[in-house]
Amino acid sequence: MSKAKILKAFLFLAAFMGVSLTACQSAPEQSVETETAVSPIDDATEPATLPTEMPVQTASEPRAVMFSAADGETLSGTLYGAGSTGIIFSNMNQGDETAWQGLPEAVQENGYTALTYNYRTLGRSAEERAQKMEDLRAAIAFMRSEEITEIVLVGASVGGSASVKVAVEEQPVGLIVISSPMILAGLEITADDLQTISSSKLFLNSERDMFGTTPDSEMMFEAASEPKAMLFYSGSAHGTGLLTGEHQDAFIQQIVSFIDEIAE
């Protein structure tokens, strides 16, 4: 090969390498970002972390509540469940809210909201008995503030008498009166009261109530407007005493079934 051809080949090779080298050097270095794909299964199975020192309270757990009467008196109670129908339990005069043992829980299990509460006083004067109507009105107002749309009143002994009197003005969807006297100073129930209440009514008692209220239940049933029902249990248990004896299960079932029939 001649020197001219060798020189020409050398120059061509040098030019080619120079262009390649320049191209490599001038191209900016690019960083490649990679994304890590998240598996929806892995993400869904990631366990949620909850603070162990603060247990989460659910709507089904009973909770202590406070509410005020129209005169400013503060009352305490316990709220069960979260249904749109609310059942308010009014105590016997000498009892407190715990006397309804088992019944609020049974009502809750059927999808209703239950409220038990304590009266401001256990006094027996006509004025103190009349105050029980104010306490019940406060309980009704509280339940309505909890977005309860239908109310059922359940009362034992003096609590039943107060429930009848308040039902005249409130017209709940249901009224259950247990071992309640018809004539009681401060809470006198008249035939007109019972005729005015258009709600479904259930009168419960023992066949030989120890405080003599069996005839009262019969008189109230006779005077009451329809719809109404009455049922007596053997023995002499009074009011919430029916929750502690041989009729406990049947007594609870009767009340829950009555509520089921009238609640929408």
Secondary structure by P-SEA (a helix, b strand, c coil): ccaaaaaaaaaaaaaaaaaaaaaaaaccbbbbbbbbbbbaaaaaaccccccccbbbbccccbbbbbbccccbbbbbbcccccccbbbbbbbccccccccccaaaaaaaaabbbbbbbbcccccccaaaaaaaaaaaaaaaaaaaaacccbbbbbbcaaaaaaaaaaaacccccbbbbcccccccccccccaaaaaacccbbbbbbcccccccaaaaaaaaaaaccccbbbbbbcccccccccccccaaaaaaaaaaaaaaaccc
